[in-house]
Structure formats: C-alpha cells, structure tokens
Amino acid sequence: MSSMDTLAEPAIGVGMPIADAASAIPDAAPAIPGLVWAFRLHSDGSAEPLPINVPIEFSHDGRLWLHFNLTDARARSWLAGVDVPLPARELLLSKDNYQQLHISDHCVYGVFSDLVRAIDTATEETGFLRFAMTERLLISGRHQALCAVDATRRVLESGHRVDTVAALLEKIVDEVADTMDRMADKIATAIDNIEERILAGETRSEMRAALGRSRRTCVRLHRQLAGLRVLFHRLEQKSVEHLSPALRLQAGKLAQRLDGLDHDIVELRERSRLLEEEIHFKMEEESNRHLHTLSIVTTMLLPPTLVTGIFGMNTKGLPLTDTETGFLWAAAIMVGVAGAAYLAMRRSGFFK
C-alpha cells in the first residue's frame, strides 16, 4: 500500500450498512469509495493492509480499520449508510471543530485534534480526526492529511500488534502525543540556542521574532493538549463497566501521558516568554545608552551653539569684529564653554 493518501477507484454505488459483528454486506459489494487505507486486525494482534481498490470482505474473521478522506462526496454518501448509532454517524459527517468523546452501549465516537501533515513533516496547523468505534470496526476520517493516523499506519505496517480496536485508537492518541512531543523537542532546541546567544550578549530583533513564533506554537499545542486531556480525565471518572472490554480505553494512562507533555509545553511557553522579555529589556537598555550618549553630545554642543549664535548676529558693537585674530578667539571661546559644560556634567554625575 502506498504511503500517500490515495483514494479508491470510483464505486458503482453507495455501500450497504456495516454491522458490529460479522456483517451481512455481500462479498461482491463494490470497492468502498473515498478510502485512504484499510487494515484487517487478526486475532493474534497483527495488522494486514488491505487493497482499497477492490471489495473488502466484512464477513471475514478479524476487525477492520477503515480510514476515509471526508472531502470525497462519495465517501460521505457511503458513510451515511453505515450501521453505527445515529449520533456517531452524524458526527462523522459533521463539521464540528472542537474535541469531543462520546460513549454509547456499543459504540465510542468523537473528534480528536491533530497536527496537519505536509509531505515529509508536521506543520503547526491543526486538523481534526473523526472516528466511530465498535467492537470489530474503527471508522476514521479527516479533511486534511494528519500526522498521528499516518504514523499509526506506518507502525502497523512495520509489525506493531494491537489486541483490540480500542488499543488501535489508543495507539492513534499516543501518536498524537508523540508528534507534539517531537515538535516540543524542536522548540526546546531553538530556545536553548537563543538563550546561549542572549547569555553571550547578542540582542537581535530576529531572535525576538523567533521566540515569538515558538511561543505561538506552544500556545497552539497547549490548546490542543488541554482539550484532549479534559476528554480522557472525564472518561476516567465515568463508569464504563457496561462497555465491552474491546471498547474500554485506558483513559488514566492516556491522561497521564498528556498531562506530562502539556506540562513540558507550558514550561517551554514560559521560557520563551521570559527570554522574549529579557531581549526586550536588553534592547531597551541599549536604546537608553544611545539616548544617554546623544544627550551628552547635545548638552556639550549647546554652549558652542550659543556662542556661534551670538557672533552670527548682524548688529553693531559685536566684540572681536575689528580684531585680526577674532575668529581664533571665538573658536577658543566655543571650545572653552564646551569643556566647561563637560566638567559641570562630570561633577554632577551625569556620566554615571
């Protein structure tokens, strides 16, 4: 299976409903439209990638993970007929852009946020993964390519085993945390480099701009993690005894992982803010030093300016007008008053 998000071949019609257990969809059904990839999870935990341009046997032993491109209208039409609870089906097809997690008797469904994936790396843009999970089926979908589900696909292809569909969803959440953790590591490295430059005496505007970008990224990551943490803390407090073991998520373990990561993100945000303020103060100090120097120069030049102004008046009775060395005397007076101003400022402590 290709690692790129490739859509299935056009289907002849909309697929029939999917049952939680061995379903009644005929093996001769057309290829499912809008599929990005599909996996069959066997009883030993191994995952088998399935071709997406041929019909999928739902009556076959094992559990399925079907991942859809929700921008494909054919996929949305097919999902409208899926045999999952109506609220789960509506959430799959909705445009809700906030994180949520719901539980019914035989289905867990919701929306998780994730980082949008570029060709070879994660971006800072936020996307949303919609899912509906039964004991034998996980349906997920997105409007943009996301990092966590793609990472989960790759680890399944490399041989990672998942015992239940709930374990598969936990792996996706774990990959969400791993993606943000890698982003946090990059931010931490950038902040460390800027801190070293600050301690070495550098104060450049581009350093402040870089810290501002890091702080903005931290705020975005914290916003995502905060919403995800709340969902699993609430799930941890709920009674899930009525759920099948195959649907029970390890909410406490996931919440603990997200709590630790969020704490690290908040620390990075505070570090970037403090370093940004330190650069601001250093730049202000440098500006004040320049203004202080300018004030000294201006003050020393005021008395000579006064002297030149007096000798420049076009009036009778000016001194030294009839003296051959008048210019030299005027220049000496200007130097003298500038020196007197310097001594006066030095004695008053103006240079401290």
C-alpha positions as a Markdown table, in Angstrom:
| # | Residue | x | y | z |
|---|---|---|---|---|
| 1 | Met | 0.0 | 0.0 | 0.0 |
| 2 | Ser | 1.3 | 3.5 | -0.9 |
| 3 | Ser | 2.2 | 5.8 | 2.0 |
| 4 | Met | 0.5 | 8.7 | 0.2 |
| 5 | Asp | -3.2 | 9.4 | 0.7 |
| 6 | Thr | -4.6 | 7.7 | -2.4 |
| 7 | Leu | -8.3 | 7.5 | -3.0 |
| 8 | Ala | -10.1 | 4.4 | -4.1 |
| 9 | Glu | -11.4 | 3.9 | -7.6 |
| 10 | Pro | -14.9 | 5.3 | -8.2 |
| 11 | Ala | -17.6 | 3.0 | -6.8 |
| 12 | Ile | -20.8 | 2.0 | -8.7 |
| 13 | Gly | -23.0 | 2.9 | -5.7 |
| 14 | Val | -23.2 | 3.5 | -2.0 |
| 15 | Gly | -22.2 | 0.6 | 0.3 |
| 16 | Met | -24.6 | -1.2 | 2.5 |
| 17 | Pro | -24.7 | -0.8 | 6.3 |
| 18 | Ile | -21.9 | -2.4 | 8.4 |
| 19 | Ala | -22.9 | -4.5 | 11.4 |
| 20 | Asp | -20.8 | -4.6 | 14.6 |
| 21 | Ala | -20.2 | -8.4 | 14.3 |
| 22 | Ala | -19.9 | -10.5 | 11.2 |
| 23 | Ser | -21.9 | -8.3 | 8.8 |
| 24 | Ala | -24.3 | -9.0 | 6.1 |
| 25 | Ile | -22.6 | -7.0 | 3.4 |
| 26 | Pro | -22.1 | -9.3 | 0.4 |
| 27 | Asp | -18.6 | -10.1 | -0.7 |
| 28 | Ala | -19.5 | -8.9 | -4.2 |
| 29 | Ala | -20.0 | -5.3 | -2.9 |
| 30 | Pro | -18.1 | -2.7 | -4.9 |
| 31 | Ala | -14.9 | -1.1 | -3.7 |
| 32 | Ile | -15.5 | 1.4 | -0.9 |
| 33 | Pro | -15.2 | 5.0 | -2.2 |
| 34 | Gly | -13.0 | 7.5 | -0.5 |
| 35 | Leu | -10.9 | 5.1 | 1.4 |
| 36 | Val | -7.3 | 6.3 | 2.2 |
| 37 | Trp | -6.3 | 3.0 | 3.6 |
| 38 | Ala | -7.7 | -0.1 | 5.3 |
| 39 | Phe | -6.4 | -2.7 | 7.7 |
| 40 | Arg | -7.6 | -6.0 | 9.0 |
| 41 | Leu | -6.6 | -6.8 | 12.6 |
| 42 | His | -6.2 | -10.5 | 13.2 |
| 43 | Ser | -6.8 | -12.4 | 16.5 |
| 44 | Asp | -3.0 | -12.5 | 17.2 |
| 45 | Gly | -2.8 | -8.7 | 17.1 |
| 46 | Ser | -1.1 | -8.5 | 13.7 |
| 47 | Ala | -2.4 | -6.0 | 11.1 |
| 48 | Glu | -2.9 | -6.8 | 7.5 |
| 49 | Pro | -3.1 | -3.9 | 5.0 |
| 50 | Leu | -5.9 | -4.3 | 2.5 |
| 51 | Pro | -6.1 | -3.0 | -1.1 |
| 52 | Ile | -8.5 | -0.1 | -1.3 |
| 53 | Asn | -9.5 | -0.5 | -4.9 |
| 54 | Val | -11.2 | -3.9 | -4.5 |
| 55 | Pro | -14.1 | -5.0 | -2.4 |
| 56 | Ile | -13.4 | -5.7 | 1.3 |
| 57 | Glu | -14.8 | -8.8 | 2.9 |
| 58 | Phe | -16.6 | -7.7 | 6.0 |
| 59 | Ser | -17.7 | -11.3 | 6.8 |
| 60 | His | -14.1 | -12.3 | 7.2 |
| 61 | Asp | -12.7 | -13.1 | 10.6 |
| 62 | Gly | -10.9 | -10.2 | 12.3 |
| 63 | Arg | -11.5 | -6.5 | 12.9 |
| 64 | Leu | -11.3 | -3.6 | 10.4 |
| 65 | Trp | -9.8 | -0.1 | 10.4 |
| 66 | Leu | -11.2 | 2.0 | 7.6 |
| 67 | His | -9.8 | 5.5 | 7.1 |
| 68 | Phe | -11.6 | 7.9 | 4.8 |
| 69 | Asn | -11.0 | 11.2 | 3.1 |
| 70 | Leu | -14.0 | 13.2 | 4.1 |
| 71 | Thr | -13.6 | 15.7 | 1.3 |
| 72 | Asp | -14.8 | 13.0 | -1.1 |
| 73 | Ala | -18.5 | 13.3 | -1.6 |
| 74 | Arg | -18.8 | 9.6 | -2.5 |
| 75 | Ala | -17.2 | 8.6 | 0.9 |
| 76 | Arg | -19.7 | 10.8 | 2.7 |
| 77 | Ser | -22.6 | 9.2 | 0.9 |
| 78 | Trp | -21.3 | 5.8 | 1.8 |
| 79 | Leu | -20.8 | 6.7 | 5.5 |
| 80 | Ala | -24.3 | 8.0 | 5.6 |
| 81 | Gly | -25.4 | 4.4 | 5.4 |
| 82 | Val | -23.1 | 2.8 | 7.9 |
| 83 | Asp | -24.8 | 0.8 | 10.6 |
| 84 | Val | -23.5 | 2.7 | 13.7 |
| 85 | Pro | -25.6 | 4.8 | 16.1 |
| 86 | Leu | -27.1 | 7.8 | 14.5 |
| 87 | Pro | -25.2 | 10.4 | 16.7 |
| 88 | Ala | -21.9 | 8.7 | 15.7 |
| 89 | Arg | -22.8 | 8.8 | 12.0 |
| 90 | Glu | -23.8 | 12.4 | 12.3 |
| 91 | Leu | -20.5 | 13.3 | 14.0 |
| 92 | Leu | -18.5 | 11.5 | 11.2 |
| 93 | Leu | -20.3 | 13.7 | 8.7 |
| 94 | Ser | -20.4 | 16.9 | 10.7 |
| 95 | Lys | -18.0 | 19.9 | 10.6 |
| 96 | Asp | -17.6 | 20.3 | 14.3 |
| 97 | Asn | -14.1 | 21.7 | 15.0 |
| 98 | Tyr | -13.8 | 21.0 | 18.7 |
| 99 | Gln | -12.6 | 17.9 | 20.5 |
| 100 | Gln | -15.2 | 15.6 | 22.0 |
| 101 | Leu | -15.6 | 12.0 | 23.1 |
| 102 | His | -18.9 | 10.1 | 23.5 |
| 103 | Ile | -19.9 | 6.6 | 24.7 |
| 104 | Ser | -23.0 | 4.6 | 23.9 |
| 105 | Asp | -23.7 | 1.0 | 24.8 |
| 106 | His | -21.9 | -0.5 | 21.7 |
| 107 | Cys | -20.0 | 2.4 | 20.2 |
| 108 | Val | -17.4 | 5.0 | 21.2 |
| 109 | Tyr | -17.2 | 8.1 | 18.9 |
| 110 | Gly | -15.7 | 11.5 | 18.9 |
| 111 | Val | -13.3 | 14.1 | 17.4 |
| 112 | Phe | -9.6 | 14.5 | 18.3 |
| 113 | Ser | -7.3 | 17.2 | 17.1 |
| 114 | Asp | -4.0 | 16.5 | 15.4 |
| 115 | Leu | -1.3 | 18.4 | 13.5 |
| 116 | Val | -1.7 | 18.6 | 9.8 |
| 117 | Arg | 0.9 | 16.7 | 7.9 |
| 118 | Ala | 2.9 | 18.1 | 5.0 |
| 119 | Ile | 4.8 | 15.9 | 2.5 |
| 120 | Asp | 7.6 | 15.0 | 4.9 |
| 121 | Thr | 6.9 | 16.7 | 8.2 |
| 122 | Ala | 4.3 | 18.0 | 10.7 |
| 123 | Thr | 3.1 | 21.6 | 10.4 |
| 124 | Glu | 1.7 | 23.9 | 13.0 |
| 125 | Glu | -1.8 | 23.8 | 11.5 |
| 126 | Thr | -4.5 | 22.0 | 13.5 |
| 127 | Gly | -6.7 | 19.3 | 11.9 |
| 128 | Phe | -9.4 | 17.1 | 13.2 |
| 129 | Leu | -9.8 | 13.3 | 13.2 |
| 130 | Arg | -13.4 | 12.0 | 13.4 |
| 131 | Phe | -14.0 | 8.4 | 14.4 |
| 132 | Ala | -16.6 | 5.8 | 15.4 |
| 133 | Met | -15.5 | 2.6 | 17.0 |
| 134 | Thr | -17.4 | -0.6 | 17.6 |
| 135 | Glu | -16.0 | -4.0 | 18.9 |
| 136 | Arg | -14.9 | -5.1 | 15.4 |
| 137 | Leu | -14.7 | -1.8 | 13.4 |
| 138 | Leu | -12.9 | 1.5 | 13.6 |
| 139 | Ile | -14.0 | 4.1 | 11.1 |
| 140 | Ser | -11.9 | 7.3 | 11.0 |
| 141 | Gly | -11.9 | 10.2 | 8.6 |
| 142 | Arg | -10.2 | 13.6 | 8.1 |
| 143 | His | -10.4 | 16.5 | 5.7 |
| 144 | Gln | -6.6 | 17.1 | 5.7 |
| 145 | Ala | -3.7 | 14.7 | 5.9 |
| 146 | Leu | -2.9 | 14.2 | 9.6 |
| 147 | Cys | 0.3 | 13.1 | 11.4 |
| 148 | Ala | -1.0 | 10.7 | 14.0 |
| 149 | Val | -3.0 | 8.4 | 11.8 |
| 150 | Asp | -0.3 | 8.3 | 9.2 |
| 151 | Ala | 2.3 | 7.4 | 11.9 |
| 152 | Thr | -0.1 | 4.7 | 13.2 |
| 153 | Arg | -0.4 | 3.3 | 9.7 |
| 154 | Arg | 3.3 | 3.1 | 9.4 |
| 155 | Val | 3.8 | 1.3 | 12.7 |
| 156 | Leu | 1.1 | -1.2 | 11.8 |
| 157 | Glu | 2.9 | -1.9 | 8.5 |
| 158 | Ser | 6.2 | -2.4 | 10.4 |
| 159 | Gly | 4.6 | -5.2 | 12.5 |
| 160 | His | 3.2 | -3.4 | 15.6 |
| 161 | Arg | 0.4 | -5.5 | 17.1 |
| 162 | Val | -2.9 | -4.3 | 18.6 |
| 163 | Asp | -5.1 | -6.7 | 20.5 |
| 164 | Thr | -8.4 | -4.7 | 20.2 |
| 165 | Val | -9.9 | -1.9 | 18.3 |
| 166 | Ala | -9.7 | 0.2 | 21.5 |
| 167 | Ala | -5.9 | -0.5 | 21.6 |
| 168 | Leu | -5.7 | 0.8 | 18.0 |
| 169 | Leu | -7.5 | 4.1 | 19.0 |
| 170 | Glu | -5.1 | 4.4 | 22.0 |
| 171 | Lys | -2.2 | 4.0 | 19.6 |
| 172 | Ile | -3.5 | 6.9 | 17.5 |
| 173 | Val | -3.8 | 9.1 | 20.6 |
| 174 | Asp | -0.3 | 8.0 | 21.6 |
| 175 | Glu | 1.0 | 9.0 | 18.2 |
| 176 | Val | -0.8 | 12.4 | 18.6 |
| 177 | Ala | 1.3 | 12.9 | 21.8 |
| 178 | Asp | 4.5 | 11.7 | 20.0 |
| 179 | Thr | 4.0 | 14.2 | 17.2 |
| 180 | Met | 3.6 | 17.0 | 19.7 |
| 181 | Asp | 6.5 | 15.7 | 21.7 |
| 182 | Arg | 8.8 | 15.9 | 18.7 |
| 183 | Met | 7.5 | 19.4 | 18.0 |
| 184 | Ala | 8.2 | 20.4 | 21.6 |
| 185 | Asp | 11.8 | 19.0 | 21.2 |
| 186 | Lys | 12.4 | 21.2 | 18.2 |
| 187 | Ile | 11.1 | 24.2 | 20.1 |
| 188 | Ala | 13.3 | 23.4 | 23.1 |
| 189 | Thr | 16.4 | 23.2 | 20.9 |
| 190 | Ala | 15.6 | 26.5 | 19.3 |
| 191 | Ile | 15.0 | 28.2 | 22.7 |
| 192 | Asp | 18.3 | 26.7 | 24.1 |
| 193 | Asn | 20.2 | 28.2 | 21.1 |
| 194 | Ile | 18.6 | 31.6 | 21.6 |
| 195 | Glu | 19.3 | 31.5 | 25.3 |
| 196 | Glu | 23.0 | 30.8 | 24.6 |
| 197 | Arg | 23.2 | 33.8 | 22.3 |
| 198 | Ile | 21.5 | 36.0 | 24.8 |
| 199 | Leu | 24.0 | 35.0 | 27.5 |
| 200 | Ala | 26.8 | 35.7 | 25.0 |
| 201 | Gly | 25.5 | 39.3 | 24.8 |
| 202 | Glu | 23.5 | 39.2 | 21.5 |
| 203 | Thr | 20.2 | 41.0 | 21.3 |
| 204 | Arg | 18.9 | 41.0 | 17.8 |
| 205 | Ser | 15.3 | 41.6 | 16.6 |
| 206 | Glu | 15.2 | 38.3 | 14.7 |
| 207 | Met | 15.9 | 36.4 | 18.0 |
| 208 | Arg | 12.8 | 38.1 | 19.5 |
| 209 | Ala | 10.8 | 37.2 | 16.4 |
| 210 | Ala | 11.9 | 33.6 | 16.6 |
| 211 | Leu | 10.9 | 33.4 | 20.3 |
| 212 | Gly | 7.5 | 34.9 | 19.4 |
| 213 | Arg | 6.9 | 32.1 | 16.8 |
| 214 | Ser | 8.0 | 29.5 | 19.4 |
| 215 | Arg | 5.6 | 30.9 | 22.0 |
| 216 | Arg | 2.8 | 30.9 | 19.5 |
| 217 | Thr | 3.4 | 27.3 | 18.6 |
| 218 | Cys | 3.5 | 26.4 | 22.3 |
| 219 | Val | 0.1 | 28.1 | 22.8 |
| 220 | Arg | -1.4 | 26.1 | 20.0 |
| 221 | Leu | 0.0 | 22.8 | 21.2 |
| 222 | His | -1.2 | 23.6 | 24.8 |
| 223 | Arg | -4.7 | 24.4 | 23.5 |
| 224 | Gln | -4.9 | 21.1 | 21.7 |
| 225 | Leu | -3.5 | 19.1 | 24.6 |
| 226 | Ala | -5.7 | 20.8 | 27.2 |
| 227 | Gly | -8.8 | 19.8 | 25.2 |
| 228 | Leu | -7.6 | 16.2 | 24.8 |
| 229 | Arg | -6.6 | 15.9 | 28.5 |
| 230 | Val | -10.1 | 17.0 | 29.6 |
| 231 | Leu | -11.7 | 14.3 | 27.5 |
| 232 | Phe | -9.7 | 11.5 | 29.0 |
| 233 | His | -9.9 | 12.8 | 32.6 |
| 234 | Arg | -13.7 | 12.9 | 32.1 |
| 235 | Leu | -13.7 | 9.4 | 30.7 |
| 236 | Glu | -11.6 | 8.2 | 33.6 |
| 237 | Gln | -14.2 | 9.5 | 36.0 |
| 238 | Lys | -17.1 | 7.9 | 34.2 |
| 239 | Ser | -18.3 | 4.4 | 34.8 |
| 240 | Val | -17.6 | 2.2 | 31.8 |
| 241 | Glu | -18.5 | -1.2 | 33.3 |
| 242 | His | -21.3 | -1.5 | 30.8 |
| 243 | Leu | -18.8 | -1.4 | 27.9 |
| 244 | Ser | -17.3 | -4.4 | 26.3 |
| 245 | Pro | -13.7 | -4.9 | 27.2 |
| 246 | Ala | -12.8 | -4.4 | 23.5 |
| 247 | Leu | -14.2 | -0.8 | 23.7 |
| 248 | Arg | -12.6 | 0.2 | 27.0 |
| 249 | Leu | -9.9 | 2.8 | 26.6 |
| 250 | Gln | -7.1 | 3.2 | 29.2 |
| 251 | Ala | -8.2 | 6.7 | 30.0 |
| 252 | Gly | -6.0 | 7.1 | 33.0 |
| 253 | Lys | -2.8 | 6.1 | 31.2 |
| 254 | Leu | -3.5 | 8.3 | 28.3 |
| 255 | Ala | -4.4 | 11.3 | 30.5 |
| 256 | Gln | -1.2 | 10.8 | 32.5 |
| 257 | Arg | 0.9 | 10.9 | 29.3 |
| 258 | Leu | -0.9 | 14.0 | 28.0 |
| 259 | Asp | -0.6 | 15.7 | 31.4 |
| 260 | Gly | 3.2 | 15.3 | 31.4 |
| 261 | Leu | 3.5 | 16.5 | 27.8 |
| 262 | Asp | 1.3 | 19.5 | 28.5 |
| 263 | His | 3.4 | 20.4 | 31.5 |
| 264 | Asp | 6.5 | 20.4 | 29.3 |
| 265 | Ile | 4.8 | 22.6 | 26.7 |
| 266 | Val | 3.7 | 25.1 | 29.3 |
| 267 | Glu | 7.3 | 25.3 | 30.6 |
| 268 | Leu | 8.6 | 26.0 | 27.1 |
| 269 | Arg | 5.9 | 28.7 | 26.6 |
| 270 | Glu | 7.1 | 30.4 | 29.9 |
| 271 | Arg | 10.7 | 30.1 | 28.9 |
| 272 | Ser | 10.1 | 31.7 | 25.6 |
| 273 | Arg | 8.1 | 34.5 | 27.2 |
| 274 | Leu | 10.8 | 35.2 | 29.8 |
| 275 | Leu | 13.6 | 35.2 | 27.2 |
| 276 | Glu | 11.5 | 37.5 | 25.0 |
| 277 | Glu | 11.1 | 39.9 | 27.9 |
| 278 | Glu | 14.9 | 39.7 | 28.6 |
| 279 | Ile | 15.7 | 40.6 | 25.0 |
| 280 | His | 13.2 | 43.4 | 25.2 |
| 281 | Phe | 14.8 | 44.8 | 28.4 |
| 282 | Lys | 18.3 | 44.4 | 26.9 |
| 283 | Met | 17.2 | 46.3 | 23.7 |
| 284 | Glu | 15.6 | 49.0 | 25.9 |
| 285 | Glu | 18.9 | 49.3 | 27.9 |
| 286 | Glu | 20.8 | 49.6 | 24.6 |
| 287 | Ser | 18.4 | 52.3 | 23.4 |
| 288 | Asn | 18.8 | 54.1 | 26.7 |
| 289 | Arg | 22.5 | 54.1 | 26.4 |
| 290 | His | 22.3 | 55.5 | 23.0 |
| 291 | Leu | 19.9 | 58.2 | 24.1 |
| 292 | His | 22.2 | 59.0 | 27.1 |
| 293 | Thr | 25.2 | 59.4 | 24.7 |
| 294 | Leu | 23.1 | 61.6 | 22.4 |
| 295 | Ser | 22.0 | 63.7 | 25.4 |
| 296 | Ile | 25.7 | 64.2 | 26.5 |
| 297 | Val | 26.7 | 65.2 | 23.0 |
| 298 | Thr | 23.7 | 67.6 | 22.7 |
| 299 | Thr | 24.4 | 69.2 | 26.1 |
| 300 | Met | 28.1 | 69.7 | 25.2 |
| 301 | Leu | 27.2 | 71.3 | 21.9 |
| 302 | Leu | 24.6 | 73.7 | 23.3 |
| 303 | Pro | 27.1 | 76.3 | 24.7 |
| 304 | Pro | 29.2 | 76.4 | 21.5 |
| 305 | Thr | 26.0 | 76.8 | 19.5 |
| 306 | Leu | 25.1 | 79.8 | 21.8 |
| 307 | Val | 28.5 | 81.4 | 21.1 |
| 308 | Thr | 28.1 | 80.9 | 17.3 |
| 309 | Gly | 24.6 | 82.4 | 17.5 |
| 310 | Ile | 25.9 | 85.5 | 19.3 |
| 311 | Phe | 28.7 | 86.1 | 16.9 |
| 312 | Gly | 26.4 | 85.5 | 14.0 |
| 313 | Met | 24.1 | 88.3 | 14.9 |
| 314 | Asn | 24.1 | 91.1 | 12.3 |
| 315 | Thr | 24.3 | 94.0 | 14.8 |
| 316 | Lys | 26.8 | 96.7 | 15.7 |
| 317 | Gly | 29.1 | 96.5 | 18.7 |
| 318 | Leu | 29.9 | 92.8 | 18.4 |
| 319 | Pro | 33.2 | 92.0 | 20.1 |
| 320 | Leu | 36.3 | 90.9 | 18.2 |
| 321 | Thr | 34.9 | 92.2 | 14.8 |
| 322 | Asp | 37.8 | 94.5 | 14.3 |
| 323 | Thr | 40.5 | 92.1 | 15.6 |
| 324 | Glu | 42.7 | 90.2 | 13.2 |
| 325 | Thr | 42.6 | 87.1 | 15.4 |
| 326 | Gly | 38.8 | 87.4 | 16.2 |
| 327 | Phe | 38.0 | 84.0 | 14.7 |
| 328 | Leu | 40.6 | 82.3 | 16.7 |
| 329 | Trp | 39.3 | 83.9 | 19.9 |
| 330 | Ala | 35.7 | 82.9 | 19.0 |
| 331 | Ala | 36.8 | 79.3 | 18.4 |
| 332 | Ala | 38.7 | 79.3 | 21.7 |
| 333 | Ile | 35.6 | 80.5 | 23.5 |
| 334 | Met | 33.5 | 77.8 | 21.9 |
| 335 | Val | 36.0 | 75.1 | 23.0 |
| 336 | Gly | 36.2 | 76.6 | 26.4 |
| 337 | Val | 32.4 | 76.6 | 27.0 |
| 338 | Ala | 32.2 | 73.0 | 25.7 |
| 339 | Gly | 34.9 | 72.0 | 28.2 |
| 340 | Ala | 33.2 | 73.9 | 31.0 |
| 341 | Ala | 29.9 | 72.1 | 30.2 |
| 342 | Tyr | 31.7 | 68.7 | 30.2 |
| 343 | Leu | 33.3 | 69.4 | 33.6 |
| 344 | Ala | 30.0 | 70.5 | 35.0 |
| 345 | Met | 28.2 | 67.4 | 33.8 |
| 346 | Arg | 31.1 | 65.2 | 35.1 |
| 347 | Arg | 30.9 | 66.8 | 38.5 |
| 348 | Ser | 27.1 | 66.4 | 38.7 |
| 349 | Gly | 27.4 | 62.7 | 37.9 |
| 350 | Phe | 25.7 | 62.9 | 34.6 |
| 351 | Phe | 28.1 | 60.3 | 33.1 |
| 352 | Lys | 27.2 | 57.6 | 35.7 |
